[in-house]
């Protein structure tokens, strides 16, 4: 049976009938996909272990990959953890609601399934009005990873969710496209110095303007043996990946060389093409997704997953994508591309 599709205004409140219907599904232990400012999430009552386990089953997500818990207020977020240090207060004052997740020691009310057995839980307050309304109406915190099959390209529209999870979840709240387009930044503020485990919608530079120096976690990616558990979502074996093989290129010249070589090998080449790159002759026979201005990382982030999905849907066998500088939101884009690239192509084409 198909998942129930509930269309809502992007500015819907907790009194909207569709939001109330979705909240009732959450309260009775069901699964609802809903929009956040980053991507669409797959939500369940974060205090209900059996409901959380249904998320893992629907996504085919391994138990070692933890799930972020979403709150609708600072008060609710504080109720989920045993500590709210000064660093949390400062970051929350600046960036919450918003695409920032804090790793903090969890209270016992949070099931171990949410945290992959670890003592810290990721908590965030989404900025999307519909996400906030759903949590408020449900009156419980909502555990929610991205609403797609595990390891695949994250969804930024309800249509993406339908293609991946229709019939596997109870309902989808459709409020139009997500705006940020890449997931939240995940940071452990109790580490010395604080560690960003997943770059995201709040940049390293923005965080350092509040906390001072932070470090970026480095973990090998690729098809390797699974870990016992991960500190943060998005750290594990191949993530965010399209079905097509993904080749990364450093700059326009490297992209042109990759296109020429792959076309000569008989590949159906798809391109994540910045505006003004490559001449018409080089584009002949290629699938082209117009990615936007390469010097505008916010626009690139918003269209990243939509582009990868579009090229997949049009049967590209390989996708060539240039990589932005590792600064600001470009770091989050680069993180996603490196984790999505297949092992043989995880290095950048020169």
C-alpha positions in Angstrom: 0.0 0.0 0.0 1.3 3.5 -0.9 2.4 5.9 1.8 -0.1 8.6 2.6 0.9 11.9 0.9 -0.1 15.0 2.9 0.5 18.3 1.2 1.1 21.3 3.4 1.9 25.0 3.1 5.7 25.6 3.8 4.6 27.9 6.6 2.0 25.5 8.1 1.5 25.6 11.9 0.9 22.9 14.5 -2.9 23.5 14.0 -2.8 22.5 10.3 -4.9 19.4 9.7 -2.2 17.6 7.7 0.3 18.4 10.4 -2.1 17.1 13.1 -2.7 13.9 11.1 1.1 13.3 10.8 1.6 14.1 14.5 -1.0 11.4 15.4 0.9 8.9 13.3 4.1 9.8 15.2 2.5 9.5 18.6 1.1 6.0 17.8 4.6 4.7 16.7 4.4 5.3 13.0 6.9 6.8 10.5 6.4 10.2 8.8 8.8 11.8 6.3 8.8 15.5 6.7 10.7 18.6 5.4 13.5 20.3 7.2 15.6 23.2 5.9 18.4 20.7 5.0 16.8 17.6 3.5 13.6 15.5 4.1 13.8 13.5 7.3 12.2 10.2 8.2 10.7 10.8 11.6 9.5 8.6 14.6 8.9 9.2 18.3 12.5 9.5 19.6 11.4 8.2 23.0 9.8 5.0 21.6 12.5 2.3 21.0 10.2 0.2 18.7 9.3 3.2 16.6 13.0 4.1 16.2 13.8 0.5 15.1 11.1 0.9 12.4 13.3 3.7 10.9 16.2 1.3 10.6 14.0 -1.3 9.0 12.4 1.1 6.5 15.7 2.6 5.4 17.6 -0.7 5.7 20.0 1.2 7.9 22.6 -0.6 9.9 22.4 -0.4 13.7 25.9 1.1 14.0 24.7 4.4 12.3 23.2 6.8 14.9 20.2 9.0 14.4 19.8 12.7 15.2 17.0 13.7 17.5 15.0 16.8 16.6 13.4 19.2 19.1 11.2 22.3 18.6 12.7 24.4 21.4 15.8 24.9 23.5 13.8 23.6 26.5 13.0 20.3 24.7 16.6 19.9 23.5 17.9 20.4 27.1 15.4 17.8 28.3 17.1 15.1 26.2 20.7 15.6 27.5 22.4 15.6 30.9 24.6 18.6 30.1 24.1 21.9 28.3 27.5 23.6 28.6 28.4 27.2 27.8 29.5 26.2 24.3 26.1 24.8 23.7 24.4 28.0 25.0 26.6 30.1 22.7 26.0 28.0 19.6 22.3 27.7 20.2 21.9 31.4 20.7 23.6 32.0 17.3 22.5 29.1 15.1 19.3 27.5 16.6 16.9 26.9 15.1 19.1 25.9 12.1 21.3 23.2 10.5 23.4 22.5 13.5 23.5 19.3 15.6 25.2 19.1 19.0 26.6 15.8 20.4 25.9 15.8 24.1 25.5 13.1 26.8 22.0 11.6 26.5 19.4 11.1 29.2 18.1 7.6 29.7 14.8 8.5 28.0 16.7 8.3 24.6 16.9 4.7 23.5 20.3 3.3 22.8 19.1 2.5 19.2 19.2 6.3 18.5 22.8 6.5 19.4 24.2 3.2 18.2 24.9 2.4 21.8 27.0 5.4 22.5 26.5 7.8 25.4 26.1 11.0 23.3 23.1 11.9 21.3 22.9 14.4 18.4 20.2 17.0 19.0 19.1 19.8 16.8 16.3 22.3 16.3 15.2 22.4 12.7 14.4 25.8 11.2 11.7 24.7 8.8 8.3 25.8 10.0 6.7 22.4 9.1 9.3 20.4 11.0 8.8 22.7 14.0 5.1 22.4 13.7 5.2 18.6 13.5 7.3 18.3 16.6 5.1 20.7 18.5 1.9 18.9 17.5 3.3 15.5 18.3 4.6 16.8 21.7 7.6 14.5 21.5 11.1 14.8 20.2 11.4 13.2 16.7 14.3 10.9 15.7 15.0 11.5 12.0 17.7 10.5 9.6 17.3 11.4 5.9 14.3 9.9 4.3 15.9 7.6 1.8 17.4 4.1 1.5 20.6 3.8 3.4 23.7 5.0 1.6 21.8 6.6 -1.3 21.4 10.2 -2.3 19.5 12.2 0.3 16.0 13.5 -0.6 15.3 17.2 -1.0 11.7 16.8 -2.2 8.7 14.7 -1.3 8.9 13.1 -4.8 12.5 11.9 -3.9 11.1 10.3 -0.7 8.3 8.6 -2.6 10.7 7.0 -5.1 12.8 5.6 -2.2 10.3 4.7 0.5 6.8 4.6 -0.8 4.9 1.8 0.9 7.6 1.4 3.5 6.5 4.3 5.7 3.1 5.6 6.9 3.1 9.2 5.5 5.0 11.9 3.7 4.5 15.6 4.5 5.1 17.5 1.3 5.9 21.2 1.8 8.1 21.7 -1.3 11.9 21.5 -1.8 14.3 21.8 1.1 16.3 25.0 0.9 19.8 24.3 2.3 20.2 21.0 0.4 22.9 19.3 2.6 22.5 17.9 6.1 23.2 19.7 9.4 26.7 20.2 10.8 27.4 17.7 13.6 29.8 18.8 16.3 31.1 17.4 19.6 31.5 20.5 21.7 32.8 18.5 24.7 36.0 17.4 22.8 39.1 19.5 23.2 39.2 21.2 20.7 35.6 20.6 19.5 35.3 18.2 16.6 33.1 18.6 13.6 32.2 15.0 12.6 30.0 16.1 9.6 30.4 19.4 7.9 27.0 20.8 6.9 24.8 23.8 6.7 26.6 25.8 9.4 30.2 26.3 8.2 33.4 25.7 10.2 34.2 29.4 9.9 30.8 30.3 11.4 31.4 28.0 14.4 34.9 29.2 14.9 33.6 32.7 15.1 31.8 31.6 18.3 34.0 28.9 19.8 37.4 29.5 18.4 39.4 26.8 16.7 37.7 23.4 15.9 39.0 20.4 14.1 37.4 18.3 11.4 37.2 14.5 11.9 38.9 12.4 9.3 37.7 8.9 8.6 38.5 6.7 5.7 35.5 6.0 3.4 34.8 3.4 0.9 33.6 -0.2 0.9 35.3 -1.4 4.1 34.2 -3.5 7.0 31.4 -1.9 9.0 32.3 -0.4 12.4 30.8 -1.3 15.8 29.2 2.1 16.0 29.8 5.6 14.7 30.1 8.9 16.5 27.9 10.7 14.0 25.6 10.0 11.0 27.3 10.3 7.6 30.7 8.9 8.7 30.3 5.3 7.6 30.6 3.2 4.5 29.7 5.0 1.3 27.0 7.6 1.8 25.0 10.0 -0.4 25.8 7.9 -3.4 23.9 7.9 -6.8 23.4 4.6 -8.6 25.8 5.8 -11.3 29.5 5.8 -10.7 30.7 9.2 -9.5 33.9 10.8 -10.8 35.2 13.9 -9.2 37.2 16.5 -11.1 39.4 19.4 -9.9 38.4 22.2 -12.2 37.0 22.7 -15.7 40.0 21.3 -17.5 40.0 18.1 -15.5 36.3 17.8 -16.1 36.7 18.1 -19.8 39.4 15.4 -19.8 37.2 13.0 -17.8 34.3 13.5 -20.1 36.4 12.8 -23.2 37.9 9.6 -21.6 34.6 8.2 -20.3 32.7 8.9 -23.5 35.5 7.1 -25.4 34.9 4.1 -23.1 31.2 4.0 -24.1 29.8 5.4 -20.9 26.6 7.4 -20.8 28.1 10.4 -19.2 26.1 12.7 -16.9 27.5 16.1 -15.9 26.9 18.3 -12.8 27.7 21.3 -14.9 28.4 24.8 -13.5 27.2 27.7 -15.6 29.5 28.6 -18.5 31.7 25.5 -18.2 32.7 23.4 -21.3 31.7 24.2 -24.9 28.8 22.8 -26.8 31.1 20.4 -28.7 32.3 18.7 -25.5 28.7 18.4 -24.2 27.5 16.4 -27.2 26.0 13.1 -26.2 26.2 13.9 -22.5 23.3 14.3 -20.0 23.7 17.8 -18.5 22.3 19.0 -15.2 22.7 22.8 -14.9 24.2 23.1 -11.4 24.5 26.9 -11.1 27.2 29.4 -10.6 30.3 27.7 -9.3 31.2 30.6 -7.0 27.9 30.4 -5.2 28.2 27.4 -2.9 24.8 27.9 -1.3 23.1 27.5 -4.7 25.3 24.4 -5.5 24.4 22.8 -2.1 20.7 23.4 -2.7 20.8 21.6 -6.1 23.4 18.9 -5.3 21.2 16.0 -4.5 18.5 16.9 -6.9 21.1 16.9 -9.7 22.6 13.5 -8.8 19.1 12.1 -8.6 18.1 13.6 -12.0 21.1 12.2 -13.7 20.4 8.8 -12.2 16.8 8.9 -13.4 18.0 9.7 -16.9 20.2 6.6 -16.9 23.6 8.1 -16.7 26.2 5.3 -16.1 28.8 7.6 -14.8 28.5 11.2 -13.4 31.3 13.7 -13.5 31.2 16.4 -10.9 33.7 19.2 -10.2 34.6 19.9 -6.6 34.3 23.3 -4.9 37.0 24.7 -2.6 36.9 23.3 0.9 35.8 26.5 2.6 32.4 27.7 3.9 29.5 25.6 2.6 31.9 24.2 0.0 33.4 21.9 2.6 30.1 20.3 3.2 29.6 19.8 -0.6 33.1 18.3 -0.9 32.4 16.0 2.1 29.3 14.6 0.4 30.9 14.2 -3.0 33.9 12.3 -1.6 31.7 10.0 0.4 29.4 9.4 -2.6 32.3 8.6 -5.0 33.0 4.9 -5.6 36.3 3.7 -4.2 38.1 3.5 -7.5 37.1 7.2 -8.2 37.2 8.7 -4.7 40.4 10.6 -5.6 39.9 13.7 -7.6 40.7 13.7 -11.3 43.6 16.1 -12.1 
